[in-house]
Amino acid sequence: MRREALAFLAAAASLLVASSTAAQSSMAVPSPKSTKIDLPRLTKQANEGNTAAQFRLGVVYEFGRGVEKSAYEAMRWYRMAADRGDPAAENNLGYLYETGPEGIKNPVEAARWYRRAALYGTPEAQFNLGRLYLRGEGVQKNEEEAVRWIRKAADADCAKAEAGLGMMYAVGQGVPQDLHEAYRLTRKAAKKGNPEAETNLGVFYDQGRGVAADAGEAKKWFEKAANAGVPEAQFGLGILYERGRGVEKDPREAVRHYRLAAEQGLVKAQTTLGEIYEIGVGVEKDYKESAKWYRQAFEAGDVASAMRLAAILFAGKGIARDVPEAIKVWGWAADRGNAYAQFNLAQIYMSGTGVPRDLAKARSLLALAGKTLNVTKEMNDLSSLEGTSEMVETQPQETQY
């Protein structure tokens, strides 16, 4: 069974898994158990120009504390406080411009307000501005500027920034790769309870990156983050239970953690569940369940899952055979350059299985597949067929993913 190792964030696109979301002011998220808000009094104070009341009223509307949630009302009150120079309001106003609904979302405005608060020394805004420079959203992409602002925030003990800078050191983006520094920063953020940093620290211990491998420590940190609902951590725990690292081997417990991650949309967890149910590891074989998880991963853009789903559909393994749907899924993968999908479709068009026979299309697909695979025999077979009307159904090889 193919098992995708827990990602170590090797690609720049997944760099800030630990800190990809914007950081709001530490005062911005009120506790559900907080004292009941006297809305009329707070509104009166805000209308009288009380900056702290304006900021707090923005928080009330953003999070729906005692009122109906409204990004527009939150923005109105944040803007009043921001115009009076309140850096927390400036940062949260930037957050709404970055993440708000259509009609509000404006990355250029987000960068402008983050910058105002960042220049005032607000760590959350410095981190947010650094993220925008890293992605090139609202500003021209500039890794040097990204590092500068994220480091400022990390130096001010912003956990998200510490986690983010740790990942930059882990993959060498904007800074020289330094796994020991990556570990140090990530651990610092994890000890502050940052769930994504806890996840990444689990990865460091699991893979021995920047620190000696320690499956027990990996489990400890994965569990902390998994309890906070981080799907990568749930997936990491699944791997430990499946392989018996730091815990007693328990395939059923592995499946439980994989499922938690898959239900949150983690594609590699969905693919893994598809494999588990297809092969029957810790569970009874269940092709219907396997196809369900492969389909979810395929719909999220995973080519390998598309190939496995198409094979199940074409063969009718444990489910009703659906050749047209298999062809559709293989076609999607072929359009994305998968040589095995191109090869399988070529065989289908050669035989006319589920589609009108089309030898010209088969030749075109074989030519594409031939850039990667050895298709000499199939090309010879095709040449023979082009001189005859013989039609024979072929079975694409399911192992060709």
Sequence and secondary structure as in RCSB ss.txt:
>XXXX:A:sequence
MRREALAFLAAAASLLVASSTAAQSSMAVPSPKSTKIDLPRLTKQANEGNTAAQFRLGVVYEFGRGVEKSAYEAM
RWYRMAADRGDPAAENNLGYLYETGPEGIKNPVEAARWYRRAALYGTPEAQFNLGRLYLRGEGVQKNEEEAVRWI
RKAADADCAKAEAGLGMMYAVGQGVPQDLHEAYRLTRKAAKKGNPEAETNLGVFYDQGRGVAADAGEAKKWFEKA
ANAGVPEAQFGLGILYERGRGVEKDPREAVRHYRLAAEQGLVKAQTTLGEIYEIGVGVEKDYKESAKWYRQAFEA
GDVASAMRLAAILFAGKGIARDVPEAIKVWGWAADRGNAYAQFNLAQIYMSGTGVPRDLAKARSLLALAGKTLNV
TKEMNDLSSLEGTSEMVETQPQETQY
>XXXX:A:secstr
          SGGGTTSSS S    TTSS  TTS    HHHHHHHHHTT HHHHHHHHHHHHHTSSS   HHHHH
HHHHHHHHTT HHHHHHHHHHHHH  TTT  HHHHHHHHHHHHHTT HHHHHHHHHHHHHTSSS   HHHHHHHH
HHHHHTT HHHHHHHHHHHHHTSSS   HHHHHHHHHHHHHTT HHHHHHHHHHHHHTSSS   HHHHHHHHHHH
HHTT HHHHHHHHHHHHHTSSS   HHHHHHHHHHHHHTT HHHHHHHHHHHHHTSSS   HHHHHHHHHHHHHT
T HHHHHHHHHHHHHTSSS   HHHHHHHHHHHHHTT HHHHHHHHHHHHHTSSS   HHHHHHHHHHHTTTS  
HHHHHHHHHHTT          TT  
